[in-house]
Amino acid sequence: MRTQIIGVMDNPFEYINKPIKQVPPELKAKVMSDIAMAKLIMEIAELFSYNFAHIIETVSSKRKKD
């Protein structure tokens, strides 16, 4: 029974040297659109968030000058 279970399992390393399959253009467009939207949201969030490292560096450098 055990050898049957092992025989049924696929070896993922068999797929390494095989050529990559092309995806449908609709799916590729959808994925690229989703990635672009995620990137846009991240950039907008960065605009409205504080860069704490820069703030700490600025405050500490101004204190050293005084």
PyRosetta script that sets phi, psi and omega in degrees:
from pyrosetta import init, pose_from_sequence

init()
pose = pose_from_sequence("MRTQIIGVMDNPFEYINKPIKQVPPELKAKVMSDIAMAKLIMEIAELFSYNFAHIIETVSSKRKKD")
pose.set_psi(1, -38.3)
pose.set_omega(1, -177.6)
pose.set_phi(2, -66.2)
pose.set_psi(2, -39.8)
pose.set_omega(2, -179.9)
pose.set_phi(3, -66.3)
pose.set_psi(3, -28.5)
pose.set_omega(3, 177.6)
pose.set_phi(4, -68.0)
pose.set_psi(4, -39.1)
pose.set_omega(4, 179.9)
pose.set_phi(5, -66.9)
pose.set_psi(5, -43.0)
pose.set_omega(5, 179.7)
pose.set_phi(6, -66.5)
pose.set_psi(6, -37.8)
pose.set_omega(6, -179.8)
pose.set_phi(7, -67.0)
pose.set_psi(7, -28.5)
pose.set_omega(7, -178.6)
pose.set_phi(8, -78.0)
pose.set_psi(8, -29.2)
pose.set_omega(8, -177.2)
pose.set_phi(9, -69.1)
pose.set_psi(9, 141.1)
pose.set_omega(9, 176.9)
pose.set_phi(10, -85.7)
pose.set_psi(10, 146.3)
pose.set_omega(10, 175.5)
pose.set_phi(11, -92.0)
pose.set_psi(11, 113.0)
pose.set_omega(11, -176.8)
pose.set_phi(12, -65.8)
pose.set_psi(12, -21.3)
pose.set_omega(12, -179.3)
pose.set_phi(13, -74.5)
pose.set_psi(13, -13.2)
pose.set_omega(13, 176.9)
pose.set_phi(14, -69.3)
pose.set_psi(14, -22.3)
pose.set_omega(14, -175.9)
pose.set_phi(15, -89.3)
pose.set_psi(15, -3.7)
pose.set_omega(15, -175.7)
pose.set_phi(16, -66.5)
pose.set_psi(16, -45.7)
pose.set_omega(16, -175.0)
pose.set_phi(17, -88.6)
pose.set_psi(17, 1.8)
pose.set_omega(17, 179.4)
pose.set_phi(18, -84.7)
pose.set_psi(18, 151.2)
pose.set_omega(18, 179.7)
pose.set_phi(19, -66.0)
pose.set_psi(19, 150.8)
pose.set_omega(19, -179.9)
pose.set_phi(20, -74.9)
pose.set_psi(20, 136.2)
pose.set_omega(20, 178.5)
pose.set_phi(21, -83.0)
pose.set_psi(21, 145.3)
pose.set_omega(21, 176.9)
pose.set_phi(22, -79.4)
pose.set_psi(22, 141.2)
pose.set_omega(22, 177.6)
pose.set_phi(23, -93.7)
pose.set_psi(23, 157.7)
pose.set_omega(23, 177.4)
pose.set_phi(24, -62.2)
pose.set_psi(24, 143.9)
pose.set_omega(24, -178.2)
pose.set_phi(25, -58.8)
pose.set_psi(25, -33.6)
pose.set_omega(25, 179.8)
pose.set_phi(26, -65.0)
pose.set_psi(26, -42.5)
pose.set_omega(26, -180.0)
pose.set_phi(27, -67.0)
pose.set_psi(27, -41.9)
pose.set_omega(27, 179.1)
pose.set_phi(28, -63.2)
pose.set_psi(28, -41.9)
pose.set_omega(28, 178.6)
pose.set_phi(29, -63.9)
pose.set_psi(29, -40.8)
pose.set_omega(29, 179.3)
pose.set_phi(30, -64.0)
pose.set_psi(30, -45.0)
pose.set_omega(30, 179.9)
pose.set_phi(31, -64.4)
pose.set_psi(31, -43.7)
pose.set_omega(31, 179.9)
pose.set_phi(32, -65.3)
pose.set_psi(32, -36.7)
pose.set_omega(32, 176.7)
pose.set_phi(33, -64.9)
pose.set_psi(33, -43.3)
pose.set_omega(33, 178.6)
pose.set_phi(34, -63.5)
pose.set_psi(34, -39.9)
pose.set_omega(34, 178.6)
pose.set_phi(35, -65.7)
pose.set_psi(35, -42.2)
pose.set_omega(35, 178.8)
pose.set_phi(36, -63.5)
pose.set_psi(36, -39.7)
pose.set_omega(36, 179.0)
pose.set_phi(37, -65.9)
pose.set_psi(37, -42.5)
pose.set_omega(37, 178.4)
pose.set_phi(38, -62.9)
pose.set_psi(38, -40.8)
pose.set_omega(38, 179.0)
pose.set_phi(39, -65.2)
pose.set_psi(39, -41.0)
pose.set_omega(39, 178.0)
pose.set_phi(40, -62.7)
pose.set_psi(40, -44.2)
pose.set_omega(40, 178.9)
pose.set_phi(41, -62.2)
pose.set_psi(41, -40.7)
pose.set_omega(41, 178.9)
pose.set_phi(42, -64.4)
pose.set_psi(42, -40.5)
pose.set_omega(42, -179.9)
pose.set_phi(43, -68.6)
pose.set_psi(43, -38.6)
pose.set_omega(43, 177.2)
pose.set_phi(44, -66.1)
pose.set_psi(44, -42.0)
pose.set_omega(44, 178.1)
pose.set_phi(45, -62.1)
pose.set_psi(45, -36.5)
pose.set_omega(45, 179.1)
pose.set_phi(46, -66.0)
pose.set_psi(46, -33.4)
pose.set_omega(46, 178.2)
pose.set_phi(47, -65.0)
pose.set_psi(47, -34.9)
pose.set_omega(47, -175.6)
pose.set_phi(48, -97.9)
pose.set_psi(48, 1.4)
pose.set_omega(48, 179.0)
pose.set_phi(49, -103.7)
pose.set_psi(49, 159.1)
pose.set_omega(49, 179.2)
pose.set_phi(50, -85.9)
pose.set_psi(50, 141.4)
pose.set_omega(50, 173.1)
pose.set_phi(51, -94.7)
pose.set_psi(51, 89.6)
pose.set_omega(51, -172.4)
pose.set_phi(52, -61.8)
pose.set_psi(52, -35.1)
pose.set_omega(52, 179.6)
pose.set_phi(53, -63.5)
pose.set_psi(53, -41.9)
pose.set_omega(53, 179.4)
pose.set_phi(54, -67.1)
pose.set_psi(54, -40.4)
pose.set_omega(54, 179.8)
pose.set_phi(55, -63.1)
pose.set_psi(55, -46.0)
pose.set_omega(55, -179.8)
pose.set_phi(56, -64.0)
pose.set_psi(56, -42.0)
pose.set_omega(56, 179.3)
pose.set_phi(57, -64.0)
pose.set_psi(57, -42.0)
pose.set_omega(57, -179.9)
pose.set_phi(58, -65.5)
pose.set_psi(58, -45.3)
pose.set_omega(58, -179.4)
pose.set_phi(59, -64.5)
pose.set_psi(59, -44.4)
pose.set_omega(59, -178.6)
pose.set_phi(60, -67.8)
pose.set_psi(60, -35.8)
pose.set_omega(60, 178.9)
pose.set_phi(61, -70.6)
pose.set_psi(61, -34.6)
pose.set_omega(61, 177.6)
pose.set_phi(62, -69.7)
pose.set_psi(62, -35.0)
pose.set_omega(62, 178.2)
pose.set_phi(63, -68.2)
pose.set_psi(63, -34.8)
pose.set_omega(63, 179.2)
pose.set_phi(64, -68.1)
pose.set_psi(64, -34.0)
pose.set_omega(64, 179.7)
pose.set_phi(65, -70.0)
pose.set_psi(65, -33.8)
pose.set_omega(65, -177.4)
pose.set_phi(66, -77.0)
pose.dump_pdb("model.pdb")
